[in-house]
Amino acid sequence: MTAKKNKPIKLDELTQEEKLKYEIAEELGLLDRVMKDGWKSLSSKETGRIGGLMTKKKKAMNND
């Protein structure tokens, strides 16, 4: 099995949804770990929290 190559993240090339995901990870204090070890380093509870907050923010944006 081959390991994935660690590609540097280009923040200017992210979709709006990906930017939101990174923003929420930063708000929760998880961004440093994500940048160092990737998304797989988070627990299911942490990723669920990010997903829930993404959904909440998307709904708020659509209601404006």
Summary of the structure (lengths in Angstrom):
residues: 64
radius of gyration: 13.1
end to end distance: 47.1
largest distance: 47.1
contacts: 121
relative contact order: 0.13
helix: 70%
strand: 0%
